[in-house]
Amino acid sequence: MDLGALIRSRVSQNPHATALFCGDRVMSFDDLNRSTDDLAAWLLAEGLKPGDRVGILWPNAIEVVQIYFAAFKAGLIAVPINLRLKPSEIAWIVEDSAVSICFAHPALADAARQTGVRTLTDLPASADRTGPLTAHTDETPALILYTSGSTGRPKGAVHTHRSLLVTGEMCTQDFEDTFGEACKPRGLLMTPLMHASGLYVLLGSMRLGEPCVLLPAFDPAAALDALQRFRCTLTLALPAMMQFILAEQVRQPRDLSALRVIFAGGDSVPVALHDAVRRVMGVSMVEGLAQTETGPTIRNPLNNPKAGSLGFVHRGVEVRIVDGTGELLVRSPALSIGYWNNPEATNEVWRDGWFSTGDLVSRDDDSCFWFRGRLKEIIIRGGSNISPQEVEDALYAHPAVLEAGVVGLPHEIWGETVVAVVALRQGASGNEADILAHARRALADYKVPERVHFLPVLPKGPTGKVLRRALKDALTDGMVTKRSLSGS
């Protein structure tokens, strides 16, 4: 079975059923199936071969779903690109994955064109088909999802048709069991389709043949309006997003009587936020654990979540906890098959079918898992992974910076915030505003440090590497240490 079968099977059951809502636009499963067949044929007629990569730089829209499934049907590999990346960051992904053609929203097309790749700003007219679309198996690669890693450069996790189909199944397997078949899982997709979390909602909706409501860009008022207008029963949100949604719902309440559950993704959810969601919105926020490389692995029961915990292992998933460190290892049919064009990084975290998540967990007497921290130094701000080394590399490009260290510090809304500590070259001058302005020219906005502190010299280990842990401990050690770091 391949991903195109998700749509074809729904057409055979009810071709006129609605597949997608986006504002006032509506698309049926039949129209989605026909349009993606036509676009797949066009891509092949243009000379693309099975296995070639198709870039997507587009906010949530019906067009994005069409491009995804056209690529899947043609045996091509979709490469979604984070909309917040700067041109140099986009260029690296396009080059690393060897994108053959890129579909870019008109407002984002200049960044795509700067990479030199052929760029289209709309979906072309259909091509005449001379035969059936390319046949492929469930083990055919379908998607490369790039995620920042501790090495500084984004790494592309490769997913097959099978791993994505299993992901869709995992995302929906508990809903009807909990709420009954009469409660249809109509999802609001307000996280980007360029990210794994957005794809989870889409794949789950396609699998069940239920409409998926697309929110072009996150806005708390628009999200609540969509939940009310389309009578959505579920959505997935990052903890930071929920803070803004709660404030808007208190300011102007909407009718959320259809809503049954809010899945939490991207970061840990404070118990206080769980309580506020239940109080204000009348539903539970269900926490779990998933990564770009793994798909869903651990989740809370929908009808009785244990606030603050990750929950229990998904059916079909195996986990192990490494003695001594507490790191979580995962083996799952939803697991990606490795990092694109990066065997060294692949071999580092994939061993004998097990993936090293870098997350530290514990398990209680009920076999419920709890998040205890990260083995890796990755920073997660508002659900987005940020590599400290990538930020440090940008800071080192400033002529006045001799040494740089970047860490994540706790933040009540974003989960973590990016903080930099730098040492200036002898005789050089530089201040926080100047260094931050330099960082903004090189990095996506969400990666730019919130603060820059200064030290004469940064703590280093025996090999001369800056000790990020020592910097983090110093920054959280009290006001005296903070004053010394900031030079006041």
Buried (B, 14 or more C-beta within 10 A) or exposed (E): EBBBBBBBBBBEEEEEBBBBBBEEEEBBBBBBBBBBBBBBBBBBBEEBEBEBBBBBBBBBBBBBBBBBBBBBBBBBBBBBBBBBBBEBBBBBBBEBBEBBBBBBBEEBBEBBBBBEBEBBBEBEEBBEBEEEBBEBEBEBBBBBBBBBBBBBBBBBBBBBBBBBBBBBBBBBBBBBEBBEEEBBBBBBBBBBBBBBBBBBBBBBBBBBBBBBBBBBEBBBBBBBBBBBEBBBBBBBBBBBBBBBBBEBBEEEEBEBEBBBBBBBBBBBBBEEBBEBBBEBBEBBBBBBBBBBBBBBBBBBBBEEBBBBBBBBBBEBBEBEBEEEEBBBBBBBBBBBBBBBBBEEBBEBBBEEEBBBBBBBBBBEEEEBBBBEEBBBBBBBBBBBBBBBBBBBBBBEEBEBBBBBBBBBBEBEBBBBBBBBBBBBEEEEEBEBEEBBEBBBEBBBEBBBBEBBBBBEEBBEEEEEEBBBEBBBEBBEEEEEEBEEBBEE
